[in-house]
Amino acid sequence: MKNNLKFISSVVISNSGVAFGTSGARGLVIQFTPEVCAAFAHAFIVGMKRNFSFNQVAIATDNRPSSYAMAKACSMALQQLGIEVIYYGVVPTPALAYVAQEDKVPAIMVTGSHIPFDRNGLKFYRPDGEISKADEQVILTEQVEFPELGELTELTVNNRAAEEYITRYTSLFDTPWLTGKRIGIYEHSSAGRDLYYRIFEKLGAEVIALERSDEFVPIDTEAVSKEDTTKAINWSKEYDLDLVFSTDGDGDRPLVSDENGNWLRGDILGLLTSVALNIEAVVIPVSNNTAIEFCGHFSHVERTKIGSPYVIAEFKKLAKSYASVAGFEANGGYLLGTDVQLNGQVLKALPTRDAVLPAIMLLAAAENTTISKLVNALPKRFTDSNRVQNFATEKSQNIISEGILDPTNLLAKLGFDNAEIKSVDETDGLRMTLVDGRIIHLRPSGNAPELRCYAEANTFLMANECVTTSLRNIQKL
């Protein structure tokens, strides 16, 4: 019989080639067979059952061509366990995370975020928030026996996650305070493209929809293309916009511009958001701009490895000492670690990346000024980043190892012969701070065969030159 065939979750996962990166399991679409999706779902739920009581699991997807089939496979596996599946359709990852958190049930988001469409991934949420690195290991090592899935059945969409997410932000304001503002929404294939205009229009703004795509567009908010940089500037002029808003594929990383169409770096957006929310303690990955410390606004700044699980891991500890805690990343994702008060209303904690909150708070901060003036008032530290794609992870790791042993020699190979090193940070990759204030940070991607270079300096031109020079010479190594 067809369903007599049995699988062991850990064996299926280890043989699949799918691996956990900085946030979620990622791999090629062809690696996410129905059995691989089922293995992850079974292992995840068995692990969750040890610590939580539930009989429902929430699932949602992004707009990737492969995501719906993966969602059906996960759903079928959960039904094998007697779990009721609530399918919320295509919504932003934070919308799924929020409704699951409210219902105290686990959730699975089928998304590859910003990576190319020939890849995909799974993000997992406990009833109390995003899974930890320890949870990832449990999923990888669980030995759950499960039968073949059989024919996958269609899923019925529940709209509640979308509606709850919209209400989360629109309920904070009594008046349409964005009246007179013009906001362009670069829709492309973002999972939240049918929600964002409703949020901003409810707040009073006039919304201009820009460039919706029927094909998946892998927007990386940390490595914005020259084409997208030019688009935002042109749109701002053509439509007289106050802000251009977009996200990555699954809507948890924002891409936000000032009134001139200049995209803000994600860590600068997070800094301004935290100031507007009056956050006391912030948690940030090591790659973030040092203006966060230099601005003097925060009682405490904690730096971690890159990846939302590392940021989230610090929240509980800091919440014991500080009334408000948040985290943000260079990709723009904003994580609210504690409840905060806003306009006399309680905005509940949402310890996962979110794209909408930073855009709203930036507009609130700029109510009586301009976004560019807010940015220009910050300490003059500028960052840039880019990546070498299709670069074997082993090669990246060899370069990092070489640099740890002899950072001066590696800098010379990267084109910085006379550079004098002030300090070296090995928290995540290799971050070298030079005596003249420049920072060069190399890090293998956790999601794809890529080597990223982050740089910081006193001018953007200098930071850009550090990235360009480093990556050009890396390809020669």
N, C-alpha and C positions, 0 to 999 in steps of 0.2 A: 504493500500500500504506500501511497505517496508520503503520508505523514508519519511513516515508521522511521524515516531518516532522522537521526538525532545529531545535534550540534552542541559543542561546548563553547561557551562565550569567550573565554580567555584564549582558546586555540584559534577561533575564528578571527578575533581582533588582532592577535599577534601575527597571523598569516596575511592580514589584509593590506598592510603597508600604511594604514591610517594611524596617525599619532596625535597626541595632544600638543598644542602649541601654546602661545601666550594666553589664548582664550578660546577654549573649545578644541574638539577633535577635528583635524583637517586632513584631506587627502584628495586624490583624483576622483572624479565622478565614477569612473569605471571601478574604483576600489570600493565604493559604497554600494555593494550589492544588497539585495533584500536581506540576506542572511547576516551581513556585517551590520546593517542598521538594527536588525533584530538583536544581535549579540550585544550591542551597546545598550539598547533599551532594556533588555533583560538584566544585564549586569548593574545598570544604574538603579533600577527599581528594587532589586534584591538588596543592594547596599542601603538604599533609602529606608527600606522596611525595618531595618535594624534599629533605627533611631526615630522614625516618624510613623504615625498612623494616618492612613489616607486610602481612599478607594477611587480617586480620580487623578488623572494627569492631564495637564494642558500642553497642547502642541500648536506651533505656528511655523510659518515659513517666510522666506524672502521670495523675490521674483525670479530666481534662477530657474532655468528650464528643468533642472533635475530635482528641485526641492520637493515638489508635490509627491513624486513617487517615493522619495525617501520618507516623507511624512506618513504615507500609507503603510510602508513597511514597519516603521516604528509603532504605528497605531495597531497594526495586526499583532505585533509581538506583545503589546500591552494587553490586548484583549485575550491573548493566550493565558495571561496571568490573572484574568478576571478583573482587570482595571478598566473603568469607564474613561474613554478618551474624549476630551473637549477640544475640538479643533477650531482655532480662532482665525484660520486663513492667513492671508498675507498681511502682517502687521509688523511694526518695528520691534526689535528684540526687547527694549525696555517696556513696551506695552504688554507683552507676554509676561515678562518678569513681574510687573506690577500687579496684574490681575491674579497671577499664581500666588504671589506673596499675600495678597488680600484674602485669598481663599485657603491659604496654608496648604497648598498642594505642590508637588514637584512639577517641573515643566521641561520640555525639550524644544529648542529652537533649531530648525533646520536652516542653516545659513553658512556660507563661506565668507561672510562679511565683504571685504574689499578685494579678495583674491580673484584671479581670472575665472571665467565661467566654466572652464573645463575641470574646475575643482569645486569642492563643497565641504560642508562640515556640520557638526552637531554641537550645540551649546546646551549645557545642563544646569538646571536650577533646583536646589533643595526647596522645601516649603518655607525656609527662612532666608532664601537668597542664593546667590551664585555659588556653585560648588568650589571647594578648595583644591589645592594641589594634592592633598591627602585623599580627597574623594576621587580624584582622577586615577590615582593608583589603585584604589578599590575597584573601580570600573574595569581597569586593565587586567586585574588579577582574579576577579570573581570567576568561579568555575560553575556556571549555571548551564544545566542541560536544557535544551529547548528543541521542539520539533520544527520541521520545515514549515514555512508560512502558508504555502498554498496560494491561491489566487487572491490578489490584493483588492480590497473593496474601496469604493469611493467614500470620501469624507464630506460631512455636512458642516458648513461654516457657521460658527456662532460669532456674532458681531460685538459681544460684550467687551472684549479686550480693547477694541478700537474705541468704543464709547467711553470706557473708564479712563483711558489714557487722555482723551480730549478733555474730559471733565476734571482730571487731576490738575490741569493748568488753568483752564478757563474759570474754574470756581474760585480761584485766588483773588479775582478782581471784580469789583462791583460795577465798574464803569468801563465803557469801550475806550480805554486810555490810549490806544494806538490810532485813534481817529486822526486822519491827516497824514499818516505814515504810508509809504508805498514799499511793499516787500516783494521781491522777486523770489520765487521758489524754483530752483533748478531741480526738476523732478526726476529726470533720467529714469532709472529702473528702481529707485529707492522703495523699500518696503512700506514706507510711511507716506508715500506721495498722495494718497487719497485722504490722509488725515490732516496734514500740515496746514493746508489752506483753510480748513475749518477752524483750527485753533486760532490762527492769526486774524481771520475775518471776525470771529466771535469777540476778539479783543479790540476790534475796531479798524484794523488795517485794511488797506486796499491791496489785494494780492494779484500779482501777475505770474501766471504759470509759464515756465520756461522749459523747453526742450525735453518733453516726455519721450521716452524711448521704449519701443516694443522689444528691443533686444537688450540683454543684460549688459550694463556698463559697470566695470570694476573700478569705482572711484576709491582712491586711496587718499584719505585726508592728510596723511603725513608726507605724501609725495605727489602733490598736485601737479598735473601736467601743464605745460606752457599753454596748451590750447584752452584748458579750463580757466587758467589765470587771465587770459585775454578775453574770454567770454564774459566773465564777471564784470570786468572794467567796461566793456562795450555795452552790456545790459544796463549797467548803472547809468551810463550817459543816455542811452536810448530811451529808457523808461523813467528817468529821474528817480531812482530808487534810494531808499534810506538804508537798505540792507539786502544782500542776497543770501538766501538760506538754502543749504543742501545737506545731504548726509552721505555716508557710505551705503553699501547695498542693503544692510539690515537695519539701518536707522539708529545705530547707537553711537556713531561718531559724527559730530556736526562739522559742516564746512560753512563758515559765516564770514561775510565781508563787511567792511566799513561802508560809509556812504559813497565812496569813490570806486567801490568794486574791488578793493584790495583785500584778498583773503587774510584773515587773522590766523596766526599760528595757534594751534590748539592749546598750548600751555598758557599763552597770553589770554586767550578767551577764558580759560579756566581760572586764571588769576583774577580777571575783571569780574567774573561771575561770583567768585568767593568773596571778593570785597563787597559786591552788591548785596550778597546774602549775609554779610557780617560774620563769616565763618572764623572761628577761633584757631582751630588746628587743621592743617591740610596735609594729606599724604600724596606724594607724587613720585613717579618713577625717576630714576637717576638721570635720565636724559633730558629732563625739563629745564627750562630757562632759569638761571640763577637770579633773575629779577624778582622771582617769588620770595627769596630771602631778602634781597636788597630793598624791596619796597617797604619793609618794616611793619606791614599790616597784621601779620599773623603771630600769635603767641607761640606757635610751634610749627615747624616744618619737618616732616619725616620723609626721607627718600628711600625707595625700595627698588627691587628688580622690576624690569618692564613686564607688564601684564596685570590685568585687573585683579586676578586672585591675590597677588602680592599686596596690592593697594588695600583691598578689602580686609585682608588678614590683620591689618594694623588698626582698623576702626574700633573694635571692641576695647582694646587697650587704651586708646586715646580718649574714648568716650567716658572713661572713668575719671579723667582729669579735666576735660573741656566740655562746655555746654553744647558746642556745635562742631561737628567734624565732617569734612568732605575730602574727596580726592579727585584728581583729574590727570589726564595724560597728554602727551604731546600730540596725540591723534585727535584731541578735542573731547573725547568721551568724559562726561562728568558724573561722578558717583557721590550721591548724598548719603553720608554715613549715619546721620542722626536726623530726627525730626527738627524742623526749623520753623520759626514764626515769620510769616510774610503777610503784610496788610491785615494783621489781626487773625489770620487763618493759619492753621497748622498744615505745613507741607510735609508729608510723611517721608521718612527715609526711603531711599531706593538705591541700595548698594550694588548697582550695576551700571554700566555705561549708559548715559542718556544724551540725546542730541538737542531736545527741545528746550530744556531748562536753561542752558547757557545762552541760547538765542534770546529768550524772553528776558533774562536778567540783564543782558547787554543792552537791549532796547530800553529797559527800565533805568539803567545807569545813565544812558544817553538822552534821557527825556528832556533835559534842559541844556544839552551841549551836543557835541557830535562824537561818534565812535572814534574817529581818528584823533580827536583831542584827548580822549580817555587813554588811548594807546600811547600817544606822544608824552603824556604826563608820567609814564612809568620809567623806571631806571633804564638807561640806554644799553640794553643787552639784546643782541639779535641772534637768532638761531636759524639754521637751515638744515635740511636733511635730504638724502636721496639714497638710492640703492643700486647695486649691480644685480640684475636678474639672471636667472639660469646659472647661478654660481654655486657649485657644489658645497654643501654644508661642511664636508670634511676639509675642503680648502679654506673655508672661512675660519674654522676652528684651529687649523694649523697656523694661520696668520695671527690669530689672537694669542695662541700659546707662545709664538715667537716674540710677540710684543710684550707679553708679561715677563719673559726672561730678559729681554733687552729692548725696552721701549724707545730708547734713543736711536738705536739702529733701525727699528721699524719706521720711526718718524722720518729718518733719512731716506728710506726706500719709498716713503709716501710723498717725498718731495720737499721735506722740511729739514734741510741739512743743518742749519744753524739754530734750530729751535732748542730752547732750554726748558726742561720739564720742572714744573713746580710740585705736582703731585700726580699719582696714578690711582684710579679707582677701578677695582675689579668686580664691583657689585653685579654687573651684567655686561659681559663683553669687556672691552678695554676703553676706559675714559681717561684721556690724558689732558691735564690742565697745564698750560704753558705759563712761563713767568710773565709774558706780555698780556695774559688774560684770555688768550684763545683756548678753546677746548675742542679736542678732536676725540670722538667716541665711535668706535667700531663695534658692531654687534651682529652676529648671524641671526637672521629671522627665525622665529620659532614656528612659523607657519609654512614657509616655502623655501626653495633653494635660492636664497638671496642674502647678500651682505649689505647691511645698512650702515651709513655713515651719518652721524649727527655732529654738528659743529656749532660753536657759540663764539661770538666776538663782540667788539664794541661797535661794529658797523655790519649791516647786512652783507655788503659787498665782500667784506673780509670773511664772514662766515660762509658765504656761498663759494668763495675761492678755496677755502679749506676743504669743503665737500667735493668740489669739482676736481681739485688736484689729487685728493686722496683716492677717489674712485677711479680716476684715470690711471693712476700708478698701480692701484690694486690689480687692475686687469692685466698688468704686465708681469705681475709676480708669478 
